[in-house]
C-alpha cells in the first residue's frame, strides 16, 4: 500500500503523514507507548485544571466579590 493510499483511506493530508513519519519513525514501540501514556495524562490533567478553575470561578461568583 502506498503512502497516498494510506492517507486517502484515513483522511489526512500528505504533509501530515510525512510530519508524523519524521516525528515517530525512529521510536521504538516502548517509546511510542510512553508518549501515548504521557499525552493521555496531559489531557487528563488539563481537564482537571479546567474543572478546578471553573469551581473557583463559581465560588467567587457565589461570594459576590472580586478577588
KADARA-V695044 format. One record per residue. N is the residue number from 1. RES is the residue in one letter. SS is DSSP state (2 for helix, 1 for strand, 0 for the rest). PHI is phi in radians with two decimals (none if undefined). PSI is psi in whole degrees, -180 to 180 (NA if undefined). Layout:
N:RES:SS:PHI:PSI, N:RES:SS:PHI:PSI
This chain:
1:X:0:none:134, 2:X:0:-1.49:167, 3:X:2:-1.08:-40, 4:X:2:-1.10:-39, 5:X:2:-1.17:-39, 6:X:2:-1.14:-47, 7:X:2:-1.21:-34, 8:X:2:-1.15:-40, 9:X:2:-1.14:-37, 10:X:2:-1.73:-4, 11:X:0:1.28:32, 12:X:0:-1.90:170, 13:X:0:-1.58:162, 14:X:2:-1.12:-39, 15:X:2:-1.07:-44, 16:X:2:-1.09:-44, 17:X:2:-1.00:-49, 18:X:2:-1.24:-30, 19:X:2:-1.15:-46, 20:X:2:-1.10:-41, 21:X:2:-1.08:-44, 22:X:2:-1.13:-38, 23:X:2:-1.32:-40, 24:X:2:-1.91:-4, 25:X:0:-1.09:-37, 26:X:0:-1.62:4, 27:X:0:-1.48:148, 28:X:0:-1.50:172, 29:X:2:-1.05:-39, 30:X:2:-1.10:-43, 31:X:2:-1.14:-42, 32:X:2:-1.09:-42, 33:X:2:-1.10:-41, 34:X:2:-1.13:-43, 35:X:2:-1.08:-44, 36:X:2:-1.09:-42, 37:X:2:-1.12:-44, 38:X:2:-1.14:-39, 39:X:2:-1.14:-40, 40:X:2:-1.14:-43, 41:X:2:-1.11:-39, 42:X:2:-1.09:-44, 43:X:2:-1.07:-42, 44:X:2:-1.11:-44, 45:X:2:-1.17:-38, 46:X:2:-1.10:-41, 47:X:2:-1.10:-41, 48:X:2:-1.11:-44, 49:X:2:-1.11:-41, 50:X:2:-1.10:-42, 51:X:2:-1.11:-42, 52:X:2:-1.15:-40, 53:X:2:-1.13:-39, 54:X:2:-1.15:-44, 55:X:2:-1.07:-41, 56:X:2:-1.10:-42, 57:X:2:-1.14:-39, 58:X:2:-1.11:-42, 59:X:2:-1.11:-43, 60:X:2:-1.09:-43, 61:X:2:-1.12:-37, 62:X:2:-1.18:-34, 63:X:2:-1.33:-23, 64:X:0:1.30:22, 65:X:0:-2.19:154, 66:X:0:-1.62:135, 67:X:0:-1.78:NA
